[in-house]
Amino acid sequence: MFTLKKWNAVAMWSWDVECDTCAICRVQVMDACLRCQGENKQDDCVVIWGECNHSFHNCCMSLWVKQNNRCPLCQQEWSTQAKGVNFTRLLISEGRWAGEQEV
Amino acid sequence: MSTPARRRLMRDFKRLQQDPPAGVSAAPTENNIMIWNAVIFGPHDTPFEDGTFKLTLEFTEEYPNKPPTVKFVSKMFHPNVYADGGICLDILQNRWSPTYDVAAILTSIQSLLDEPNPNSPANSLAAQLYQENRREYEKRVAAIVEQSWLNFQDEDEGEDMKKDT
Protein backbone atom coordinates (compact mmCIF):
# COMPACT_ATOMS: atom_id res chain seq x y z
CA MET A 1 0.00 0.00 0.00
CA PHE A 2 2.69 2.54 0.93
CA THR A 3 6.36 2.75 1.75
CA LEU A 4 7.93 4.91 4.35
CA LYS A 5 10.34 7.20 2.49
CA LYS A 6 11.46 9.54 5.18
CA TRP A 7 11.11 9.66 8.89
CA ASN A 8 11.88 12.69 11.08
CA ALA A 9 12.07 12.62 14.83
CA VAL A 10 11.43 15.78 16.80
CA ALA A 11 12.55 16.17 20.38
CA MET A 12 11.09 18.82 22.67
CA TRP A 13 12.90 19.72 25.84
CA SER A 14 12.76 22.06 28.78
CA TRP A 15 14.65 22.26 32.03
CA ASP A 16 13.49 19.80 34.65
CA VAL A 17 12.73 22.51 37.19
CA GLU A 18 9.81 23.48 39.39
CA CYS A 19 9.76 27.04 38.17
CA ASP A 20 11.22 28.21 34.88
CA THR A 21 11.89 31.77 36.03
CA CYS A 22 15.03 32.70 37.92
CA ALA A 23 13.62 34.15 41.14
CA ILE A 24 16.63 36.45 41.54
CA CYS A 25 16.60 38.38 38.25
CA ARG A 26 13.05 37.37 37.17
CA VAL A 27 14.11 36.26 33.71
CA GLN A 28 13.31 32.75 32.47
CA VAL A 29 16.21 30.36 33.01
CA MET A 30 15.96 29.47 29.29
CA ASP A 31 17.14 33.01 28.55
CA ALA A 32 20.30 34.72 29.73
CA CYS A 33 20.11 36.61 33.03
CA LEU A 34 19.68 40.38 33.18
CA ARG A 35 23.40 40.93 33.73
CA CYS A 36 24.51 38.78 30.79
CA GLN A 37 21.88 40.28 28.50
CA GLY A 38 23.30 43.72 29.21
CA GLU A 39 26.90 42.63 28.75
CA ASN A 40 26.12 40.58 25.64
CA LYS A 41 27.41 37.39 27.22
CA GLN A 42 24.29 35.31 26.50
CA ASP A 43 26.28 32.20 25.60
CA ASP A 44 28.08 32.00 28.92
CA CYS A 45 24.94 32.21 31.02
CA VAL A 46 24.21 28.76 32.43
CA VAL A 47 21.70 27.35 34.89
CA ILE A 48 22.61 26.00 38.31
CA TRP A 49 20.59 23.51 40.39
CA GLY A 50 20.81 23.12 44.13
CA GLU A 51 20.36 19.94 46.14
CA CYS A 52 17.01 21.47 47.12
CA ASN A 53 15.99 21.29 43.42
CA HIS A 54 15.69 25.05 43.08
CA SER A 55 17.38 26.53 40.05
CA PHE A 56 18.72 29.94 39.13
CA HIS A 57 21.10 31.50 36.64
CA ASN A 58 24.61 30.61 37.73
CA CYS A 59 25.61 34.31 37.51
CA CYS A 60 22.75 35.41 39.78
CA MET A 61 23.43 32.66 42.30
CA SER A 62 27.20 33.12 42.44
CA LEU A 63 26.75 36.75 43.51
CA TRP A 64 24.24 35.80 46.21
CA VAL A 65 26.14 32.86 47.77
CA LYS A 66 29.14 35.16 48.27
CA GLN A 67 27.17 36.97 50.97
CA ASN A 68 24.85 34.22 52.18
CA ASN A 69 25.27 30.54 51.39
CA ARG A 70 21.63 29.52 51.45
CA CYS A 71 18.96 29.00 48.82
CA PRO A 72 17.04 32.27 48.31
CA LEU A 73 13.79 30.32 47.97
CA CYS A 74 13.84 27.70 50.73
CA GLN A 75 16.61 29.09 52.98
CA GLN A 76 18.39 25.72 53.05
CA GLU A 77 22.18 25.63 53.05
CA TRP A 78 23.13 25.88 49.37
CA SER A 79 24.95 23.01 47.74
CA THR A 80 25.16 22.63 43.99
CA GLN A 81 23.61 19.56 42.43
CA ALA A 82 24.37 20.38 38.80
CA LYS A 83 25.33 23.14 36.43
CA GLY A 84 24.18 23.15 32.83
CA VAL A 85 24.68 24.90 29.55
CA ASN A 86 21.69 26.13 27.63
CA PHE A 87 21.69 23.88 24.56
CA THR A 88 19.23 25.91 22.52
CA ARG A 89 21.30 29.03 22.87
CA LEU A 90 24.47 27.09 22.14
CA LEU A 91 23.03 25.65 18.90
CA ILE A 92 21.72 29.04 17.77
CA SER A 93 25.06 30.68 18.40
CA GLU A 94 26.87 27.97 16.45
CA GLY A 95 24.45 28.32 13.55
CA ARG A 96 23.29 24.73 13.84
CA TRP A 97 19.72 25.62 14.70
CA ALA A 98 18.10 26.93 11.57
CA GLY A 99 14.39 26.38 11.91
CA GLU A 100 13.10 23.67 9.55
CA GLN A 101 16.50 22.74 8.24
CA GLU A 102 17.68 19.26 9.12
CA VAL A 103 20.57 19.21 11.54
CA MET B 1 22.71 54.07 32.26
CA SER B 2 21.07 50.69 32.55
CA THR B 3 22.50 48.33 35.14
CA PRO B 4 21.25 44.93 36.37
CA ALA B 5 19.75 46.62 39.46
CA ARG B 6 17.88 49.17 37.34
CA ARG B 7 16.60 46.55 34.92
CA ARG B 8 15.43 44.42 37.84
CA LEU B 9 13.56 47.45 39.22
CA MET B 10 11.89 47.97 35.83
CA ARG B 11 10.70 44.36 36.06
CA ASP B 12 9.43 44.98 39.59
CA PHE B 13 7.50 48.00 38.31
CA LYS B 14 6.04 46.06 35.39
CA ARG B 15 4.91 43.30 37.74
CA LEU B 16 3.33 45.83 40.09
CA GLN B 17 1.32 47.27 37.21
CA GLN B 18 0.28 43.95 35.68
CA ASP B 19 -0.50 42.17 38.91
CA PRO B 20 -1.09 44.87 41.54
CA PRO B 21 -1.13 43.52 45.10
CA ALA B 22 -4.10 44.55 47.25
CA GLY B 23 -3.66 47.53 49.50
CA VAL B 24 -0.25 48.76 48.38
CA SER B 25 0.93 50.93 45.54
CA ALA B 26 4.36 52.13 44.47
CA ALA B 27 6.20 53.83 41.63
CA PRO B 28 9.74 55.00 40.98
CA THR B 29 10.34 58.74 41.23
CA GLU B 30 10.25 60.56 37.92
CA ASN B 31 13.97 61.04 37.43
CA ASN B 32 15.52 58.26 39.51
CA ILE B 33 14.46 54.64 39.34
CA MET B 34 16.59 53.91 42.44
CA ILE B 35 14.21 55.93 44.63
CA TRP B 36 10.56 54.91 44.91
CA ASN B 37 7.51 56.37 46.58
CA ALA B 38 4.94 53.98 47.96
CA VAL B 39 1.63 53.99 49.79
CA ILE B 40 0.38 51.27 52.12
CA PHE B 41 -3.30 51.24 53.01
CA GLY B 42 -4.04 50.19 56.57
CA PRO B 43 -5.51 46.66 56.51
CA HIS B 44 -9.23 46.17 57.20
CA ASP B 45 -10.36 45.16 60.66
CA THR B 46 -7.21 46.51 62.27
CA PRO B 47 -6.59 49.78 64.14
CA PHE B 48 -4.71 50.94 61.01
CA GLU B 49 -7.81 50.58 58.78
CA ASP B 50 -8.29 53.44 56.29
CA GLY B 51 -4.83 54.86 56.92
CA THR B 52 -2.88 55.92 53.83
CA PHE B 53 0.75 55.67 54.83
CA LYS B 54 3.48 57.00 52.59
CA LEU B 55 6.92 55.41 52.40
CA THR B 56 10.15 55.77 50.45
CA LEU B 57 12.34 52.95 49.20
CA GLU B 58 15.98 53.60 48.34
CA PHE B 59 17.82 50.96 46.33
CA THR B 60 21.52 50.53 45.65
CA GLU B 61 23.25 49.01 42.63
CA GLU B 62 23.59 45.84 44.74
CA TYR B 63 19.84 45.21 44.57
CA PRO B 64 18.47 42.51 44.65
CA ASN B 65 21.43 41.07 46.53
CA LYS B 66 21.01 43.79 49.15
CA PRO B 67 17.65 45.07 50.44
CA PRO B 68 16.53 48.67 49.91
CA THR B 69 16.29 51.18 52.76
CA VAL B 70 12.58 51.53 53.50
CA LYS B 71 11.15 54.33 55.62
CA PHE B 72 7.73 55.60 56.54
CA VAL B 73 7.33 59.24 55.52
CA SER B 74 3.91 59.48 57.18
CA LYS B 75 3.99 59.58 60.95
CA MET B 76 3.69 56.05 62.32
CA PHE B 77 2.95 54.65 65.76
CA HIS B 78 4.03 51.03 65.79
CA PRO B 79 6.26 48.86 68.01
CA ASN B 80 8.65 48.11 65.14
CA VAL B 81 8.91 51.56 63.54
CA TYR B 82 11.56 54.04 64.73
CA ALA B 83 10.85 57.72 65.28
CA ASP B 84 12.59 58.55 61.96
CA GLY B 85 10.28 56.16 60.09
CA GLY B 86 12.87 53.37 59.82
CA ILE B 87 11.42 49.87 60.00
CA CYS B 88 12.68 46.97 62.09
CA LEU B 89 11.69 43.97 59.98
CA ASP B 90 13.79 40.82 59.62
CA ILE B 91 13.32 40.48 55.86
CA LEU B 92 14.77 43.99 55.39
CA GLN B 93 17.85 43.00 57.37
CA ASN B 94 19.28 39.55 58.10
CA ARG B 95 16.45 37.53 56.53
CA TRP B 96 16.62 39.33 53.19
CA SER B 97 16.42 37.16 50.09
CA PRO B 98 17.18 38.29 46.52
CA THR B 99 13.89 36.72 45.44
CA TYR B 100 11.91 39.54 47.09
CA ASP B 101 10.67 42.42 44.98
CA VAL B 102 8.93 45.72 45.70
CA ALA B 103 5.50 44.06 45.90
CA ALA B 104 6.76 41.45 48.40
CA ILE B 105 8.46 44.10 50.56
CA LEU B 106 5.36 46.28 50.74
CA THR B 107 2.95 43.45 51.48
CA SER B 108 5.28 42.25 54.26
CA ILE B 109 5.28 45.73 55.80
CA GLN B 110 1.52 45.87 55.45
CA SER B 111 1.12 42.63 57.40
CA LEU B 112 3.63 43.84 59.99
CA LEU B 113 1.21 46.66 60.84
CA ASP B 114 -1.25 44.35 62.56
CA GLU B 115 1.29 41.73 63.60
CA PRO B 116 3.94 43.64 65.49
CA ASN B 117 6.89 41.85 66.98
CA PRO B 118 7.13 43.19 70.56
CA ASN B 119 10.45 41.35 71.06
CA SER B 120 12.39 43.80 68.93
CA PRO B 121 10.81 47.13 69.78
CA ALA B 122 11.86 50.21 67.80
CA ASN B 123 9.32 52.37 69.63
CA SER B 124 9.26 51.30 73.27
CA LEU B 125 6.14 53.27 74.15
CA ALA B 126 4.20 51.66 71.30
CA ALA B 127 5.48 48.23 72.33
CA GLN B 128 4.54 48.81 75.96
CA LEU B 129 1.05 50.10 75.16
CA TYR B 130 0.49 47.27 72.68
CA GLN B 131 1.15 44.73 75.41
CA GLU B 132 -0.27 46.49 78.46
CA ASN B 133 -2.92 48.97 77.37
CA ARG B 134 -4.42 48.02 74.05
CA ARG B 135 -7.11 50.73 74.27
CA GLU B 136 -4.57 53.51 74.58
CA TYR B 137 -2.48 51.89 71.84
CA GLU B 138 -5.46 51.91 69.47
CA LYS B 139 -6.19 55.52 70.35
CA ARG B 140 -2.65 56.54 69.41
CA VAL B 141 -2.90 54.55 66.19
CA ALA B 142 -6.23 56.20 65.35
CA ALA B 143 -4.50 59.57 65.69
CA ILE B 144 -1.78 58.73 63.16
CA VAL B 145 -4.40 57.23 60.82
CA GLU B 146 -6.13 60.62 60.78
CA GLN B 147 -2.81 62.37 60.30
CA SER B 148 -2.09 60.19 57.29
CA TRP B 149 -5.13 61.69 55.52
CA LEU B 150 -3.98 65.23 56.26
CA ASN B 151 -0.66 64.55 54.56
CA PHE B 152 -2.51 63.67 51.40
CA GLN B 153 -4.71 66.75 51.59
CA ASP B 154 -1.66 69.00 51.92
CA GLU B 155 -0.20 67.47 48.82
CA ASP B 156 -3.41 67.85 46.79
CA GLU B 157 -3.69 71.47 47.77
CA GLY B 158 -0.06 72.03 46.87
CA GLU B 159 -0.66 70.61 43.41
CA ASP B 160 -3.77 72.71 42.91
CA MET B 161 -1.77 75.81 43.76
CA LYS B 162 0.85 74.89 41.20
CA LYS B 163 -1.85 74.62 38.56
CA ASP B 164 -3.24 78.05 39.47
CA THR B 165 0.02 79.89 39.12
Interface residues (C-beta under 8 A of the other chain):
Chain A: A23 I24 C25 R26 V27 C33 L34 R35 Q37 G38 C60 L63 W64 Q67 P72 L73 Q75
Chain B: S2 T3 P4 R7 R8 R11 D12 R15 P64 N65 S97 P98 T99 D101
